[in-house]
Amino acid sequence: MNQKIWLSSPHMSGKEQFYIKEAFDTNWVAPLGPNVNGFENDLQAYLNDDVYVATLASGTSALHLGLILLNVTQGDEVICQSKTFSASANPIAYQGATPVFVDSEKYTWNICPEQLEIAIKDRISKGKTPKAIIAVHLYGMPYKVDEVRAIADNYKIPIIEDSAESLGSTYHGKKCGTFGDISILSFNGNKIITTSGGGALVARSEALKNKAVFLATQARDNEPHYQHSHIGYNYRMSNIVAGIGRGQMTILNSHVAKRRSNHEFYKQTFKNNNAITFLEEPEGYFSNRWLTCILLPSLKVREELRLALEKENIESRPLWKPMHQQPIFKDAPMYKNGVSDDLFNRGLCLPSGSNLTDNELNRVILAIKTYFAV
């Protein structure tokens, strides 16, 4: 059988081991140290918008701390984009709050401003002003930043920007990860850069960053003994993991370029296939193309193609199943227009890693062409 082609596998620069070895050589094997500080500084310099970064154990932990920092508690409501991975919504439940899901619009596949305002007005009419809005840059495509911000500001609701999939993307020249009142990043194994696991919280002030770090290190008070006046969490990134991140930052731009090249290759190859459509970049949008996603005519075609690729040992994946379709959230409020349901039925993610070889890309192309030729 042919070697497995993965959807999005880790891609090392070769420089990671320098920082890891340095951590071992200096015995900085802890959730603090020069690599932690260095990785945070690298990210801050890259985002380049007077932000402050706290590196954490995962993007999920960053979202959880973001909700805590915004004082989301038991009984509150938080608006969340329905078309997303479950990690965007689960931290709402951690806080005993209720997710209020909002559908997507068709131009970016992200949170629909029209449905967002409908949801806010309806929740307010029911006596529940949402405490936060979680907006996601899905598959690296920025959401409608200006429209969502205008609505959020009008109703004085803070935004948590879920930039887990969009490091390297920009909106009118400004980096994703800088648009929220609080933003989060992910460095999971399948992301644009990886630390094997890991994430970051991006804050607009040093004080907010420091509070996140305090909570992420078990909220230990400044006393010679162990004293705790707040509930804390073991969410801080280790110095070894941060060393991987420092090595990865050296090739972030080239990873973005390669993924965009993969997307363009697929798009040009299938430009005359009317059964395959791609998500276009609106004017002013720049996507890292974390995953190249296509829309097919029907659920039947999507599944047939996915299984045809699987038969050739090629990994593909349906688009995220919307949160309002998930059994765990079946009773949560949902403001829908049908877009995310349609995307789930017809959408497929193709292999997109920055380490894909020409031979692997051609294998994927051949398998897709073979399916449509039958």
ABEGO torsion letter per residue (X at the ends): XBBBBBABBBBBAGAAAAAAAAAAAAGBBBABEAAAAAAAAAAAAAAGAGBBBBBBABAAAAAAAAAAAAGBBBGBBBBBBABBBAAAAAAAAAAGBBBBBBBBBAAAGBBBAAAAAAAAAAAAAAGBBBABBBBBBBGGBBBBAAAAAAAAAAAGBBBBBBAAAABGBBBGGBBBGAABABBBBBABAABABBAGBEBBBBBABAAAAAAAAAAAAGGBBBBABBBBABBBBBABBBAAAAAAAAAAAAAAAAAAAAAAAAAAAAAAAAAABAABBBBBBBBGBBBAGABBBBBBABAAAAAAAAAAAAAAGBBBBBBBBBAAABAAAAABBBBBAGAAAAAAAABBBBBABAABBAAAAAAAAAAAAAAAAX
